[in-house]
Amino acid sequence: MQRIIKNDQLVDETWHLLPQEQTLDDLCNSDDLIVPLHLWLDHAHALKARDGGLGVWLDAHEQIEDIADDLEHFQVVALNFPSFTDGRHYSSARLLRERYGYKGEIRAIGDVLRDQLFYMRRCGFDAFAIRADRDPVDALEGLKDFSVTYQAAADDERPLFRRRQG
C-alpha cells in the first residue's frame, strides 16, 4: 500500500487515483475515487450519485476554473506535476485556497520530490503523493527545511513583520 504525506504525517493511501483512460464501466460504487477532469466533466451526475468519496485530479495544462463551480462535490483536488520543473499548479493551489475558499484536501501528485514540499505547503497543498522511487519518510523532513518565512502565503496570511507585532 502506498503511503502519502497528509497534514504533516505519513498515512496509508485510501483513495484510488484513476488513470486518464478510465471509463465509468467498472467503477466500484463505494470506493473513494480521484477521477481525471475529463471523466468529471463527462459524467458528473453519475459520479455524484455514488456512495464513495469523490475527488478530481487536474493535469498541468488544465485550469482550476473548470471545476470552480463544483468544488463542494470534492473532498480531494489532486494537482498533477508531470515533471519536477513544471510549477503551474503552485498557482492553482493558491487559487483554490485564496480565490475559491476551498477547504478540502489539495494533493500534489506526479513528479513530487522533497525539495518542493515546503513551498507547496505555503501555496495551500496539504497532501503529497511522493514519487514512487523516493522515500516518503525522507520527504516528510522537507516540510521542516525552513523555520521562518518572511512573506504572506496561503499557509499564513501575515508577513513576518505582522507576526512580530502580535
PyMOL CGO cylinders between C-alpha atoms (Angstrom):
from pymol import cmd
from pymol.cgo import CYLINDER

trace = [
    CYLINDER, 0.00, 0.00, 0.00, 1.32, 3.43, -0.91, 0.3, 1, 1, 1, 1, 1, 1,
    CYLINDER, 1.32, 3.43, -0.91, 1.94, 5.92, 1.87, 0.3, 1, 1, 1, 1, 1, 1,
    CYLINDER, 1.94, 5.92, 1.87, 1.38, 9.63, 1.38, 0.3, 1, 1, 1, 1, 1, 1,
    CYLINDER, 1.38, 9.63, 1.38, 2.15, 12.70, 3.41, 0.3, 1, 1, 1, 1, 1, 1,
    CYLINDER, 2.15, 12.70, 3.41, -1.03, 14.32, 4.70, 0.3, 1, 1, 1, 1, 1, 1,
    CYLINDER, -1.03, 14.32, 4.70, -1.22, 17.10, 7.26, 0.3, 1, 1, 1, 1, 1, 1,
    CYLINDER, -1.22, 17.10, 7.26, 2.48, 16.68, 8.08, 0.3, 1, 1, 1, 1, 1, 1,
    CYLINDER, 2.48, 16.68, 8.08, 2.19, 12.93, 8.77, 0.3, 1, 1, 1, 1, 1, 1,
    CYLINDER, 2.19, 12.93, 8.77, 2.77, 9.73, 6.83, 0.3, 1, 1, 1, 1, 1, 1,
    CYLINDER, 2.77, 9.73, 6.83, -0.53, 7.91, 6.29, 0.3, 1, 1, 1, 1, 1, 1,
    CYLINDER, -0.53, 7.91, 6.29, -1.70, 4.93, 4.27, 0.3, 1, 1, 1, 1, 1, 1,
    CYLINDER, -1.70, 4.93, 4.27, -3.31, 5.91, 0.97, 0.3, 1, 1, 1, 1, 1, 1,
    CYLINDER, -3.31, 5.91, 0.97, -7.04, 5.12, 0.98, 0.3, 1, 1, 1, 1, 1, 1,
    CYLINDER, -7.04, 5.12, 0.98, -8.09, 6.85, -2.25, 0.3, 1, 1, 1, 1, 1, 1,
    CYLINDER, -8.09, 6.85, -2.25, -7.90, 5.32, -5.74, 0.3, 1, 1, 1, 1, 1, 1,
    CYLINDER, -7.90, 5.32, -5.74, -6.36, 7.64, -8.33, 0.3, 1, 1, 1, 1, 1, 1,
    CYLINDER, -6.36, 7.64, -8.33, -7.94, 6.74, -11.66, 0.3, 1, 1, 1, 1, 1, 1,
    CYLINDER, -7.94, 6.74, -11.66, -5.88, 6.94, -14.86, 0.3, 1, 1, 1, 1, 1, 1,
    CYLINDER, -5.88, 6.94, -14.86, -6.76, 9.25, -17.77, 0.3, 1, 1, 1, 1, 1, 1,
    CYLINDER, -6.76, 9.25, -17.77, -8.11, 6.36, -19.84, 0.3, 1, 1, 1, 1, 1, 1,
    CYLINDER, -8.11, 6.36, -19.84, -10.58, 5.22, -17.12, 0.3, 1, 1, 1, 1, 1, 1,
    CYLINDER, -10.58, 5.22, -17.12, -14.25, 4.82, -18.02, 0.3, 1, 1, 1, 1, 1, 1,
    CYLINDER, -14.25, 4.82, -18.02, -17.31, 4.53, -15.79, 0.3, 1, 1, 1, 1, 1, 1,
    CYLINDER, -17.31, 4.53, -15.79, -17.92, 0.92, -16.77, 0.3, 1, 1, 1, 1, 1, 1,
    CYLINDER, -17.92, 0.92, -16.77, -16.12, -0.84, -13.93, 0.3, 1, 1, 1, 1, 1, 1,
    CYLINDER, -16.12, -0.84, -13.93, -16.12, 1.65, -11.04, 0.3, 1, 1, 1, 1, 1, 1,
    CYLINDER, -16.12, 1.65, -11.04, -16.96, 0.43, -7.56, 0.3, 1, 1, 1, 1, 1, 1,
    CYLINDER, -16.96, 0.43, -7.56, -19.83, 2.40, -6.03, 0.3, 1, 1, 1, 1, 1, 1,
    CYLINDER, -19.83, 2.40, -6.03, -18.33, 2.61, -2.54, 0.3, 1, 1, 1, 1, 1, 1,
    CYLINDER, -18.33, 2.61, -2.54, -14.60, 3.25, -3.14, 0.3, 1, 1, 1, 1, 1, 1,
    CYLINDER, -14.60, 3.25, -3.14, -13.10, 6.68, -2.62, 0.3, 1, 1, 1, 1, 1, 1,
    CYLINDER, -13.10, 6.68, -2.62, -12.06, 7.82, -6.11, 0.3, 1, 1, 1, 1, 1, 1,
    CYLINDER, -12.06, 7.82, -6.11, -10.00, 10.66, -7.54, 0.3, 1, 1, 1, 1, 1, 1,
    CYLINDER, -10.00, 10.66, -7.54, -11.18, 10.93, -11.14, 0.3, 1, 1, 1, 1, 1, 1,
    CYLINDER, -11.18, 10.93, -11.14, -9.50, 12.73, -14.05, 0.3, 1, 1, 1, 1, 1, 1,
    CYLINDER, -9.50, 12.73, -14.05, -11.09, 16.03, -15.02, 0.3, 1, 1, 1, 1, 1, 1,
    CYLINDER, -11.09, 16.03, -15.02, -12.49, 14.75, -18.32, 0.3, 1, 1, 1, 1, 1, 1,
    CYLINDER, -12.49, 14.75, -18.32, -14.37, 11.95, -16.51, 0.3, 1, 1, 1, 1, 1, 1,
    CYLINDER, -14.37, 11.95, -16.51, -15.90, 14.50, -14.15, 0.3, 1, 1, 1, 1, 1, 1,
    CYLINDER, -15.90, 14.50, -14.15, -16.88, 16.83, -16.98, 0.3, 1, 1, 1, 1, 1, 1,
    CYLINDER, -16.88, 16.83, -16.98, -18.49, 13.99, -18.95, 0.3, 1, 1, 1, 1, 1, 1,
    CYLINDER, -18.49, 13.99, -18.95, -20.16, 12.09, -16.07, 0.3, 1, 1, 1, 1, 1, 1,
    CYLINDER, -20.16, 12.09, -16.07, -20.62, 14.47, -13.12, 0.3, 1, 1, 1, 1, 1, 1,
    CYLINDER, -20.62, 14.47, -13.12, -24.22, 13.39, -12.47, 0.3, 1, 1, 1, 1, 1, 1,
    CYLINDER, -24.22, 13.39, -12.47, -23.33, 9.69, -12.22, 0.3, 1, 1, 1, 1, 1, 1,
    CYLINDER, -23.33, 9.69, -12.22, -20.23, 10.36, -10.11, 0.3, 1, 1, 1, 1, 1, 1,
    CYLINDER, -20.23, 10.36, -10.11, -22.20, 12.50, -7.64, 0.3, 1, 1, 1, 1, 1, 1,
    CYLINDER, -22.20, 12.50, -7.64, -24.71, 9.64, -7.21, 0.3, 1, 1, 1, 1, 1, 1,
    CYLINDER, -24.71, 9.64, -7.21, -22.03, 7.21, -5.96, 0.3, 1, 1, 1, 1, 1, 1,
    CYLINDER, -22.03, 7.21, -5.96, -21.74, 6.28, -2.29, 0.3, 1, 1, 1, 1, 1, 1,
    CYLINDER, -21.74, 6.28, -2.29, -17.93, 6.59, -2.08, 0.3, 1, 1, 1, 1, 1, 1,
    CYLINDER, -17.93, 6.59, -2.08, -15.84, 9.71, -1.62, 0.3, 1, 1, 1, 1, 1, 1,
    CYLINDER, -15.84, 9.71, -1.62, -15.13, 11.84, -4.68, 0.3, 1, 1, 1, 1, 1, 1,
    CYLINDER, -15.13, 11.84, -4.68, -12.08, 13.77, -5.75, 0.3, 1, 1, 1, 1, 1, 1,
    CYLINDER, -12.08, 13.77, -5.75, -10.85, 15.13, -9.06, 0.3, 1, 1, 1, 1, 1, 1,
    CYLINDER, -10.85, 15.13, -9.06, -7.37, 15.46, -10.50, 0.3, 1, 1, 1, 1, 1, 1,
    CYLINDER, -7.37, 15.46, -10.50, -6.14, 18.01, -12.98, 0.3, 1, 1, 1, 1, 1, 1,
    CYLINDER, -6.14, 18.01, -12.98, -3.19, 17.69, -15.31, 0.3, 1, 1, 1, 1, 1, 1,
    CYLINDER, -3.19, 17.69, -15.31, -0.78, 20.62, -15.56, 0.3, 1, 1, 1, 1, 1, 1,
    CYLINDER, -0.78, 20.62, -15.56, -2.50, 22.12, -18.62, 0.3, 1, 1, 1, 1, 1, 1,
    CYLINDER, -2.50, 22.12, -18.62, -5.99, 22.00, -17.05, 0.3, 1, 1, 1, 1, 1, 1,
    CYLINDER, -5.99, 22.00, -17.05, -7.44, 25.01, -15.27, 0.3, 1, 1, 1, 1, 1, 1,
    CYLINDER, -7.44, 25.01, -15.27, -8.96, 25.33, -11.80, 0.3, 1, 1, 1, 1, 1, 1,
    CYLINDER, -8.96, 25.33, -11.80, -11.69, 27.50, -13.31, 0.3, 1, 1, 1, 1, 1, 1,
    CYLINDER, -11.69, 27.50, -13.31, -13.06, 24.34, -14.98, 0.3, 1, 1, 1, 1, 1, 1,
    CYLINDER, -13.06, 24.34, -14.98, -14.11, 22.98, -11.56, 0.3, 1, 1, 1, 1, 1, 1,
    CYLINDER, -14.11, 22.98, -11.56, -14.65, 26.20, -9.60, 0.3, 1, 1, 1, 1, 1, 1,
    CYLINDER, -14.65, 26.20, -9.60, -18.44, 25.85, -9.56, 0.3, 1, 1, 1, 1, 1, 1,
    CYLINDER, -18.44, 25.85, -9.56, -18.22, 22.18, -8.50, 0.3, 1, 1, 1, 1, 1, 1,
    CYLINDER, -18.22, 22.18, -8.50, -15.76, 22.35, -5.60, 0.3, 1, 1, 1, 1, 1, 1,
    CYLINDER, -15.76, 22.35, -5.60, -18.36, 21.44, -2.97, 0.3, 1, 1, 1, 1, 1, 1,
    CYLINDER, -18.36, 21.44, -2.97, -18.56, 17.95, -4.53, 0.3, 1, 1, 1, 1, 1, 1,
    CYLINDER, -18.56, 17.95, -4.53, -14.88, 17.13, -3.97, 0.3, 1, 1, 1, 1, 1, 1,
    CYLINDER, -14.88, 17.13, -3.97, -13.18, 16.02, -0.78, 0.3, 1, 1, 1, 1, 1, 1,
    CYLINDER, -13.18, 16.02, -0.78, -9.86, 15.99, -2.67, 0.3, 1, 1, 1, 1, 1, 1,
    CYLINDER, -9.86, 15.99, -2.67, -8.47, 18.06, -5.52, 0.3, 1, 1, 1, 1, 1, 1,
    CYLINDER, -8.47, 18.06, -5.52, -5.25, 16.48, -6.81, 0.3, 1, 1, 1, 1, 1, 1,
    CYLINDER, -5.25, 16.48, -6.81, -2.92, 18.53, -9.00, 0.3, 1, 1, 1, 1, 1, 1,
    CYLINDER, -2.92, 18.53, -9.00, -0.52, 16.66, -11.26, 0.3, 1, 1, 1, 1, 1, 1,
    CYLINDER, -0.52, 16.66, -11.26, 3.10, 17.71, -11.69, 0.3, 1, 1, 1, 1, 1, 1,
    CYLINDER, 3.10, 17.71, -11.69, 4.24, 15.90, -14.87, 0.3, 1, 1, 1, 1, 1, 1,
    CYLINDER, 4.24, 15.90, -14.87, 7.82, 16.96, -14.20, 0.3, 1, 1, 1, 1, 1, 1,
    CYLINDER, 7.82, 16.96, -14.20, 9.74, 18.47, -11.30, 0.3, 1, 1, 1, 1, 1, 1,
    CYLINDER, 9.74, 18.47, -11.30, 10.28, 21.67, -13.29, 0.3, 1, 1, 1, 1, 1, 1,
    CYLINDER, 10.28, 21.67, -13.29, 6.60, 22.28, -14.11, 0.3, 1, 1, 1, 1, 1, 1,
    CYLINDER, 6.60, 22.28, -14.11, 5.29, 24.68, -11.49, 0.3, 1, 1, 1, 1, 1, 1,
    CYLINDER, 5.29, 24.68, -11.49, 1.93, 25.70, -12.95, 0.3, 1, 1, 1, 1, 1, 1,
    CYLINDER, 1.93, 25.70, -12.95, -0.08, 24.05, -10.19, 0.3, 1, 1, 1, 1, 1, 1,
    CYLINDER, -0.08, 24.05, -10.19, 1.56, 26.09, -7.43, 0.3, 1, 1, 1, 1, 1, 1,
    CYLINDER, 1.56, 26.09, -7.43, -0.69, 28.90, -8.67, 0.3, 1, 1, 1, 1, 1, 1,
    CYLINDER, -0.69, 28.90, -8.67, -3.65, 26.53, -8.92, 0.3, 1, 1, 1, 1, 1, 1,
    CYLINDER, -3.65, 26.53, -8.92, -3.34, 25.62, -5.24, 0.3, 1, 1, 1, 1, 1, 1,
    CYLINDER, -3.34, 25.62, -5.24, -3.24, 29.29, -4.23, 0.3, 1, 1, 1, 1, 1, 1,
    CYLINDER, -3.24, 29.29, -4.23, -6.30, 29.99, -6.35, 0.3, 1, 1, 1, 1, 1, 1,
    CYLINDER, -6.30, 29.99, -6.35, -8.17, 27.12, -4.72, 0.3, 1, 1, 1, 1, 1, 1,
    CYLINDER, -8.17, 27.12, -4.72, -7.42, 28.39, -1.22, 0.3, 1, 1, 1, 1, 1, 1,
    CYLINDER, -7.42, 28.39, -1.22, -7.49, 32.16, -1.68, 0.3, 1, 1, 1, 1, 1, 1,
    CYLINDER, -7.49, 32.16, -1.68, -9.92, 32.90, -4.52, 0.3, 1, 1, 1, 1, 1, 1,
    CYLINDER, -9.92, 32.90, -4.52, -12.32, 29.98, -4.19, 0.3, 1, 1, 1, 1, 1, 1,
    CYLINDER, -12.32, 29.98, -4.19, -12.03, 29.33, -0.43, 0.3, 1, 1, 1, 1, 1, 1,
    CYLINDER, -12.03, 29.33, -0.43, -11.60, 25.59, -0.90, 0.3, 1, 1, 1, 1, 1, 1,
    CYLINDER, -11.60, 25.59, -0.90, -11.22, 23.88, 2.49, 0.3, 1, 1, 1, 1, 1, 1,
    CYLINDER, -11.22, 23.88, 2.49, -10.80, 20.27, 1.34, 0.3, 1, 1, 1, 1, 1, 1,
    CYLINDER, -10.80, 20.27, 1.34, -7.59, 18.40, 0.66, 0.3, 1, 1, 1, 1, 1, 1,
    CYLINDER, -7.59, 18.40, 0.66, -5.27, 19.68, -2.06, 0.3, 1, 1, 1, 1, 1, 1,
    CYLINDER, -5.27, 19.68, -2.06, -2.90, 16.89, -3.05, 0.3, 1, 1, 1, 1, 1, 1,
    CYLINDER, -2.90, 16.89, -3.05, 0.26, 17.09, -5.16, 0.3, 1, 1, 1, 1, 1, 1,
    CYLINDER, 0.26, 17.09, -5.16, 0.68, 14.06, -7.44, 0.3, 1, 1, 1, 1, 1, 1,
    CYLINDER, 0.68, 14.06, -7.44, 3.14, 13.10, -10.16, 0.3, 1, 1, 1, 1, 1, 1,
    CYLINDER, 3.14, 13.10, -10.16, 6.81, 14.09, -10.07, 0.3, 1, 1, 1, 1, 1, 1,
    CYLINDER, 6.81, 14.09, -10.07, 6.69, 15.31, -6.46, 0.3, 1, 1, 1, 1, 1, 1,
    CYLINDER, 6.69, 15.31, -6.46, 10.01, 15.49, -4.60, 0.3, 1, 1, 1, 1, 1, 1,
    CYLINDER, 10.01, 15.49, -4.60, 11.22, 16.53, -1.15, 0.3, 1, 1, 1, 1, 1, 1,
    CYLINDER, 11.22, 16.53, -1.15, 12.64, 19.86, -2.37, 0.3, 1, 1, 1, 1, 1, 1,
    CYLINDER, 12.64, 19.86, -2.37, 9.17, 21.04, -3.40, 0.3, 1, 1, 1, 1, 1, 1,
    CYLINDER, 9.17, 21.04, -3.40, 7.13, 20.20, -0.30, 0.3, 1, 1, 1, 1, 1, 1,
    CYLINDER, 7.13, 20.20, -0.30, 7.84, 23.24, 1.85, 0.3, 1, 1, 1, 1, 1, 1,
    CYLINDER, 7.84, 23.24, 1.85, 6.90, 25.60, -1.00, 0.3, 1, 1, 1, 1, 1, 1,
    CYLINDER, 6.90, 25.60, -1.00, 3.88, 23.55, -2.00, 0.3, 1, 1, 1, 1, 1, 1,
    CYLINDER, 3.88, 23.55, -2.00, 2.53, 23.74, 1.55, 0.3, 1, 1, 1, 1, 1, 1,
    CYLINDER, 2.53, 23.74, 1.55, 2.98, 27.53, 1.51, 0.3, 1, 1, 1, 1, 1, 1,
    CYLINDER, 2.98, 27.53, 1.51, 0.78, 27.62, -1.60, 0.3, 1, 1, 1, 1, 1, 1,
    CYLINDER, 0.78, 27.62, -1.60, -2.01, 25.59, 0.00, 0.3, 1, 1, 1, 1, 1, 1,
    CYLINDER, -2.01, 25.59, 0.00, -1.18, 21.91, -0.54, 0.3, 1, 1, 1, 1, 1, 1,
    CYLINDER, -1.18, 21.91, -0.54, -1.78, 19.71, 2.49, 0.3, 1, 1, 1, 1, 1, 1,
    CYLINDER, -1.78, 19.71, 2.49, -1.16, 16.26, 0.99, 0.3, 1, 1, 1, 1, 1, 1,
    CYLINDER, -1.16, 16.26, 0.99, 1.67, 14.89, -1.13, 0.3, 1, 1, 1, 1, 1, 1,
    CYLINDER, 1.67, 14.89, -1.13, 2.00, 11.63, -3.07, 0.3, 1, 1, 1, 1, 1, 1,
    CYLINDER, 2.00, 11.63, -3.07, 5.77, 11.38, -3.34, 0.3, 1, 1, 1, 1, 1, 1,
    CYLINDER, 5.77, 11.38, -3.34, 7.27, 9.89, -6.50, 0.3, 1, 1, 1, 1, 1, 1,
    CYLINDER, 7.27, 9.89, -6.50, 7.46, 6.09, -6.15, 0.3, 1, 1, 1, 1, 1, 1,
    CYLINDER, 7.46, 6.09, -6.15, 11.26, 5.89, -6.35, 0.3, 1, 1, 1, 1, 1, 1,
    CYLINDER, 11.26, 5.89, -6.35, 11.71, 8.29, -3.40, 0.3, 1, 1, 1, 1, 1, 1,
    CYLINDER, 11.71, 8.29, -3.40, 11.49, 7.73, 0.35, 0.3, 1, 1, 1, 1, 1, 1,
    CYLINDER, 11.49, 7.73, 0.35, 8.39, 9.40, 1.84, 0.3, 1, 1, 1, 1, 1, 1,
    CYLINDER, 8.39, 9.40, 1.84, 9.98, 9.42, 5.32, 0.3, 1, 1, 1, 1, 1, 1,
    CYLINDER, 9.98, 9.42, 5.32, 12.88, 11.49, 3.99, 0.3, 1, 1, 1, 1, 1, 1,
    CYLINDER, 12.88, 11.49, 3.99, 10.48, 13.69, 2.01, 0.3, 1, 1, 1, 1, 1, 1,
    CYLINDER, 10.48, 13.69, 2.01, 8.48, 14.42, 5.17, 0.3, 1, 1, 1, 1, 1, 1,
    CYLINDER, 8.48, 14.42, 5.17, 11.58, 16.08, 6.58, 0.3, 1, 1, 1, 1, 1, 1,
    CYLINDER, 11.58, 16.08, 6.58, 11.43, 18.56, 3.67, 0.3, 1, 1, 1, 1, 1, 1,
    CYLINDER, 11.43, 18.56, 3.67, 8.49, 20.23, 5.38, 0.3, 1, 1, 1, 1, 1, 1,
    CYLINDER, 8.49, 20.23, 5.38, 10.92, 21.31, 8.13, 0.3, 1, 1, 1, 1, 1, 1,
    CYLINDER, 10.92, 21.31, 8.13, 13.57, 22.80, 5.85, 0.3, 1, 1, 1, 1, 1, 1,
    CYLINDER, 13.57, 22.80, 5.85, 12.84, 26.37, 7.00, 0.3, 1, 1, 1, 1, 1, 1,
    CYLINDER, 12.84, 26.37, 7.00, 11.63, 27.56, 10.37, 0.3, 1, 1, 1, 1, 1, 1,
    CYLINDER, 11.63, 27.56, 10.37, 10.74, 31.17, 9.48, 0.3, 1, 1, 1, 1, 1, 1,
    CYLINDER, 10.74, 31.17, 9.48, 9.16, 32.70, 6.39, 0.3, 1, 1, 1, 1, 1, 1,
    CYLINDER, 9.16, 32.70, 6.39, 9.05, 36.38, 5.52, 0.3, 1, 1, 1, 1, 1, 1,
    CYLINDER, 9.05, 36.38, 5.52, 6.19, 36.56, 3.04, 0.3, 1, 1, 1, 1, 1, 1,
    CYLINDER, 6.19, 36.56, 3.04, 2.49, 36.05, 3.48, 0.3, 1, 1, 1, 1, 1, 1,
    CYLINDER, 2.49, 36.05, 3.48, 1.16, 32.94, 1.74, 0.3, 1, 1, 1, 1, 1, 1,
    CYLINDER, 1.16, 32.94, 1.74, -1.76, 30.52, 1.78, 0.3, 1, 1, 1, 1, 1, 1,
    CYLINDER, -1.76, 30.52, 1.78, -0.43, 28.88, 4.97, 0.3, 1, 1, 1, 1, 1, 1,
    CYLINDER, -0.43, 28.88, 4.97, -0.12, 32.19, 6.87, 0.3, 1, 1, 1, 1, 1, 1,
    CYLINDER, -0.12, 32.19, 6.87, -1.59, 35.43, 5.56, 0.3, 1, 1, 1, 1, 1, 1,
    CYLINDER, -1.59, 35.43, 5.56, 0.60, 37.57, 7.81, 0.3, 1, 1, 1, 1, 1, 1,
    CYLINDER, 0.60, 37.57, 7.81, 4.09, 38.61, 6.72, 0.3, 1, 1, 1, 1, 1, 1,
    CYLINDER, 4.09, 38.61, 6.72, 6.86, 38.30, 9.31, 0.3, 1, 1, 1, 1, 1, 1,
    CYLINDER, 6.86, 38.30, 9.31, 6.70, 41.92, 10.46, 0.3, 1, 1, 1, 1, 1, 1,
    CYLINDER, 6.70, 41.92, 10.46, 2.97, 41.47, 11.28, 0.3, 1, 1, 1, 1, 1, 1,
    CYLINDER, 2.97, 41.47, 11.28, 3.66, 38.26, 13.20, 0.3, 1, 1, 1, 1, 1, 1,
    CYLINDER, 3.66, 38.26, 13.20, 6.33, 40.04, 15.26, 0.3, 1, 1, 1, 1, 1, 1,
    CYLINDER, 6.33, 40.04, 15.26, 3.88, 42.82, 16.20, 0.3, 1, 1, 1, 1, 1, 1,
    CYLINDER, 3.88, 42.82, 16.20, 1.34, 40.29, 17.50, 0.3, 1, 1, 1, 1, 1, 1,
]
cmd.load_cgo(trace, "trace")
